[in-house]
Amino acid sequence: MFDRAPKYPLVSLLVALVGTAGCAGNGRSPQMMPGTTMPGTTAVNRNRPATSTGGYSLTDLCPLAKDAPCEVGKGGYFFFALGGALNNSGEAAGTSTDSSEEPTATLFQNGKIKNLNTLGAMSSGGMAISASGQVAGMEKPSSDPVAGHAFLYRNGKMTDIENSSLFPNGSQAYGINKAGQVVGVGLITGEEFHAFLYSGGKMVDLDPFGGVQSWATSINDSGEIIGSACCLSSGATVTTWLYANGTFTNLSETNSGLFINNDGRIVGVNNSGHAALYSNGSWTDLGAFQGHATEALGINTSGQIVGFALILARNKKCPSCGEQDESRGLIFTSSGAVDLNTLIPPSSGFTIREAIGINDSGQIVTDAENSGGVFHAVLLTPT
């Protein structure tokens, strides 16, 4: 099964994925890579996100039993999601779990769920969806129960796009665009992994800056890719790089970009534990939520940004367990982050835990916890 574990920050998850301490987040001061540019540093109160609309209606995307989990954007071994899990048609990609208790890659579409696992994998999960409904993610084939393989689903068929000669320890797909180009991470050894691009039926190792560790998290319809790189020969870490027209550009060593929209704006998280926005050549710190860490996962072309906050709270089911992290879905506005739970009907029966993505109609796809503690994919529609 895929694990539901704390998802912040993304770097720590990829470190955990390969069982190594890595070198990201090592406290080094920013360094310029030879032949790269640093377009901007963190700038507060610049390029603020768009103002939020009013309230939202709520639609449970899972016509399953309330005790059957189904979530959006779950395609890796560890729990994290990115803004590409929702398209402008209101379709979403993720996982659902039936009586077998193994997650299956799922398309949430028009009030129905569609099993995408045409390869008969042991388990699978969808991470991202294109404008035309193509889905990318990771499947665990029965023939290779140890390593996951990146997949592309289109025209009613799941295709294993793994290149075992490049990545003998498997791969995971995190982003897809309208052309069906897929990006993600390929595992070479227990400590070495590289970003990949799958295009035209071929998977290539991007290997930005020749680092030991790198990963790509998002690709837009123009083919611009963002990701991160670590453990370069210089000893530096590139927290966010941009790949466009065959060239890598170092955008930051203090801001982690997670998702890029079609006009080139990027959202993610910075080293202060705050959601961050890259726009017009500079980074903006979007701030904490009531003093708690935040992370941005998705942005639409109107500049509306969604994500979540991690809040220390006492476990009501286990008072003696002390305070534990729990998340709250957020929309970031020009006046600060707003808890989406304050914008939905109070009788919905759900708590919005993460806002994963937002489309150009302002619809937000979320993972929400019901009264029984089970997570369901939930779509919020502006009212």
Secondary structure, 3 states (H helix, E strand, C coil): CCCCCCCCCHHHHHHHHHCCCCCCCCCCCCCCCCCCCCCCCECCCCCCCCCCCCCEEEEECCCCCCCCCEEECCCCCCCCCCHHHECCCCCEEEEEECCCCCEEEEEEECCEEEECCCCCCCEEEEEEECCCCCEEEEEECCCCCCCCEEEEEECCEEEECCCCCCCCCCEEEEEECCCCCEEEEEECCCCCEEEEEEECCEEEECCHHHCCEEEEEEECCCCCEEEEEECCCCCCCEEEEEEECCEEEEEECCEEEEEECCCCCEEEEECCCCEEEEECCEEEEEECECCEEEEEEEECCCCCEEEEEEEEEECCCCHHHCEEEEEEEEEEECCEEEEHHHCCCCCCCEEEEEEEEECCCCCEEEEEEECCCCEEEEEEEEC
